[in-house]
Amino acid sequence: MYRSKITGMGFHVPDIVLQNNDLKQWMDTSDKWIQERSGIKERHWVSEKEAASDLALVASKKAMAMAGIEASEIDLIVVATISPDYFFPGVANQLQSILGLRTVGTFDIKAACSGFIYGLSIADQFIRTGQHKTVMVVGTEAQSKFIDLSTRGRDMGVLFGDGSGAAILRRSDDESGVLSTHIHSEGADMKNLWMEAPGTSGKNWMNQKTIDNGVHHPFMNGREVFKNAVRRFPEVINEALEANNLSIGDIKLVIPHQANYRISQAVAKRLGVGMDVVYSNIHKYGNTTAASIPIALSEALDEGRIERGDHIILAAFGAGYTWASAAIRW
């Protein structure tokens, strides 16, 4: 059985930057209120003409350049997103065409904030079994398009940013690679973090009542999400450690989904490590959902925080609920 490893990373965020105080034009909020509750100082939003695929394209090209591969070498594209350009088809299908790939398989997955690790897990399995040699995994979001920009929606509206991150996975020819992935979900709690419409449940297709009720915007029960996140993050990180006979002291860097700085602090405390071990860049980008981890991983690499032979852990928790982790030897 083969092992997969990440050979290229790239990320891209749109040019429009909104500071916390810029949001006051739409809602009753302040820089102090947002920073105290989330650690966010600013976020990037797409323009009216940009969409998730536009961000994904730039990130994908950067990842391909780092990996030193051509489009013709990619065997599969997996895109994690909950804000695709269209209801269907998926962003992965668009990338296949835009990048000029062969008629390879492509699909989107909708695992929200855990989406990139879910995609990494899928790519790893295809490479381990020998079916594919090179897989591109992308997390891309343009959530500013559908957040509720009003005081009613500020609990969600102040959190989200847009962006994309991409990874190229190939067969490993050395000791480096993805050691294990661990994915979970608990659908009974999905209504604590969800977007009810549009959908085909019978009452949630787009109509005036849907719009008036505001159920076409994301909703979050912040207290319940926080409580579950600080439980599941350490749980799934320890699962990855135990699966590979590692201790937290063996880990150079934990790269969690950038949901909330307070959550990251709570996770670090439960793991018994400092914030120098738990990577954070939420202050610059906000919560970019499926793009969060690949953006953070790309930046950590650019900053020299990860070197060859280091063990790192990726971990996420998000809507669904879904949660996941991956152990990697760089």
N, C-alpha and C positions, 0 to 999 in steps of 0.2 A: 504493500500500500504506500502511496506517495504522501508527501507532506506539502502543504502550501505555505507560501510566505508572501508578505507584502513587498513588492519591489518598486513601487511608485506611489506617491501621494500628491494630491493637489487640492487647493481650495480656492473659492472665489466668493466675494460678497459684492453686492451692488454699490454704486457710488453714493447714493443718497444716505446721509447719516443724520439720525435724529437724536439729539440730546434729550435727557429726561424732561427738561423744561419746555421743549418743543411740543410735547404732548398736551400741554395746558390749553392749546387752542381747541382741543376736542373734548377734554374731560377735566374734572376737578382732581388735580394731582399736583405733585411737586417733586423736585429732584430728591429732597430729603426722604419723602415718603417711599419713593421707589427704591432708593439705595438701601434704606434700612430693612426693607422687606425682601429684597432680591439680590442686591449687590450690583445691579445693572446701572451703568452710567449712560450708555448709548447703544444704538442698534442700527443696522443697515436695512433699508427697505427698497424694494424694486420700484421702478418707475411704472407708469401706466402701460408702457409698451413692452416691459420685461415680464418673463414668466419663469417657472421652475426649470424648464428645459434650457433656457438661455444661460442660467447660472451653471447648470450641470455641464453644458458644453465646454465652458472655459475651464472648470475644475477637471474635467476628464482629459482635456488636452494637456494640462499641466502634469497630471499623473502619468500619462503616456510618455511625456518627455522625460520625466524622472526615471521611468522604468526603461527607457530606451527602446520602445517598441513602436511598431506601425499599427494602424487600424486593422490591417489584414491579419494580424496575429491574434486578435481577440476572438475567443470562442463563445462567449456568453456575456450578456449585460444584465445585471440585477440593479434595479433602482428602488431605493426606499424613499417614499414621499407620501404625505397626506394632502399635498397641495399641488396636484398635477395641473398641467395646462388645460386638460380636457377631462370630462367625465370618463371617456375612453377614446382612443387607446391610451396606453401608458407612456410615460416619459422615456422609458427604455426603448420602446419601439421607435420613438422620434430620434433618439440618439443613434440608433443603428443606421438610419438614413442620413442624418446630418454628418456623421463621422465617416460615412462611406464604407461601412463594414460589409463583409459578406452577409449572406442571409442566415445569420446565426440566430440562436434563440435569445429572446429578450422578454423580460417581464418586470412589472412593478410589484412591490409588496407594501402592505399598509399596516405596519406595526408601530407607527408613531415614533416616539422618542427612542425606542429600542430598535428601530428599523435598520440602522446601519449594521449593528451586530447580528441581527437576524440575517441580513444579506451576506455578511462575512461568513456566517455559519453555512449558508447554502453554497457559497462559492467554494469554501473549504471542502465540503463533501464532494462536489463535482471533481475537484482536483485530486482528492484522496483516492477516489475510485478509479481514476485514470480516464474518465470520460472527456475531460477538458484539460488543457495545459495552461490557458490564460483566461482569467475572468476579471471583468471590471465591475466593481461595486460602487454605487454612487448614492449619497444621501443628499437630497436637494429639496428646498422649501421656499415658497413665496407666500407665507402665511399672512403677510400684511394685507393681502387682497381680501381676506374675509374676517378679520378680527373686528370686533364691535368698538368703533372709535367714539365712545361716549362714556359718561360717568357710569352708566349701567354696566358697561363691559370693561371697566378699567382693570379689574383684577386679572384679566387675561390680556387686555390690550396693551398694558405697559411691559409685558414680558417678552413678546415675540419679535424676533428679527428674521431676516431672510438671508439665505446663503446656500452654498453647496460645497461638498467635499467628495473626493473620489479616490479610490484605491485600485491598484492593479495587483492581482494575486497570480502567482505563477508557481510551478513546481519548484520545491526547494532542493538544492543540490548540496546543502550543508546542514549544520545543526540548527540553523535559524528557522523560524516558521511559526504558524499557528499551532499551539499545543493542544488546545481544547476550546470548545464553545459550549455555552449553556443557555438555553432559552426557555422561558416560562410565560404563562398567561393565566389570568383569573377574570374571566368574563363577567362574573357575577357583580363585579364592582365597576363595570364600564361606564355607568352613568355618572360617576364622580368626576370623569374627565372625558368628555365626548363632544361631538357636534351632531345634533339630532337630524338636521336636514341639510341638503336634500337627500331623500332616500325613498325606498319603495315599500315602506311599512304600511302604506295605505292612507296615511294622514300627513306625511312629511314631504311630499313633493312640493316644488316651489309654487306657491300661490300667495295671495295677499295676506292671508291669515298667518302663514308661515313667517312672512317678513315682519308683520306686526308683532308677533310673539317673540321674535328675535332668536328662534331656534336654529337659524341658519348661521349663527355665530358659535364659536367654541364656548363651552361651559366647563368650569372647574370648581369642585368643592375643595378649596385650598387646604383646609385643615385635614381632611381625610387623605388627600394626596400626599401631603407632607408626612403624615404619620406612617403611611405605607411605604413611602420612598426611603425614609431613614431606617426602616426595617429590612426592605428587600435589597437595597444596595449592599450592605455588609454581608447579607446572607448569600447573595449570588457571587460576590467577590471571594468569600471563603470557600464556596463550592469550587471555584476555579483553582484556588490554592490547593485544596485537598486533592483534587483530581490529578494534580501534577507534583504532589509531595513537596510543595513549596510553603514557606511561611511569609508573612507580610514583610519580614525583614529582608527577604530575597528580592523584593519588588522595587525596581528603580522608580517607577511612576505608575500611579493609578490615574487613568483618564476617564472620568465619569461624564455622562451626559450633563450638559450645562443647563440644569433646570433652575437652580436657585443657589446662590452662594451659601445661604444658611443650611441648605441640605448637604452641600459638600462639606461644610464645617462639622455638621453632626456625624456624617459618615466617617470623616477623619478621626473624630473623637472615639467612635465605636471601634474603629480598627486599631486605635492606639498609636496613630502616626500624626505628624504635623502636616500643615497645609503645603509644605515643601514637597511632599510626596503625592498629594492629591492635586492634580493640575486644574487650574481655573483660568478661563478667559471670558467669563460671562459678562464682565464689566464692559467689554468692547462690542459684543455681538448680541447679547440677550440670549434667549432660548431659541435656537434655530432647529429644534426638533431633530429630525433624522440627519441633518447636516452637522449637528453639534459635535459629535465625536470625531468624524473625519477632519473637521476644521481644527479642533483642538490637537489631534494627533499630528496634523501637518505643521501647526505652529510649534509644537513641542520639538519636532524634528528640526525645524528651521532655527530654533533657539539653542540647539545642541544639548537638549535635555535627555536625549536617548542616544545611546551608542551601541555598536555591535556587541552582541552577547547579553545585553540587558534584558531582564524580564519585566514586562509591563502587563497591566490588567486594564482592559476596557470594560466599562460597566454602564448599564442604562436602566432606567425605570420610566414608564410613561403610560399613555392612554391605553385602556383596554381592560384591566391593567395588563401591561406586558413588562417583563424585565429580563435582562440578559447579561452575560459576561463572556469575555474571551481572554484567555491567557496566551501571551505571545513571547517567544524568545527572539529578540531583534537580530 
